[in-house]
Amino acid sequence: MIEIVKRHMVGGQQYEHIAKVKYVNAAGEEKEATRQAMVDWLGDKTKTNRAIVYSRDRKRSSYVEVVHRTGAPDYIRTFPDSTGTDNLLALDTY
């Protein structure tokens, strides 16, 4: 499992505008991935790849999922829940 820690936005401020993310892998290394690379990694059905986002106080978390759209690029978002503090859009940008 990886933890997504930052987001890079291009062309807007909604989930579909996340162009890249920074994440921390199981070895504690900070890495960067494009949206498409993250879509591909999360969508790889031969593995049990998971990504998570924590709230700033680390009391809440949410898993990341891929959204598939017809005629538009796929994108990533956190599973909807009752709070916005544990989602990708609450992360710092870079």
Summary of the structure (lengths in Angstrom):
residues: 94
radius of gyration: 12.5
end to end distance: 22.1
largest distance: 37.8
contacts: 243
relative contact order: 0.26
helix: 16%
strand: 39%
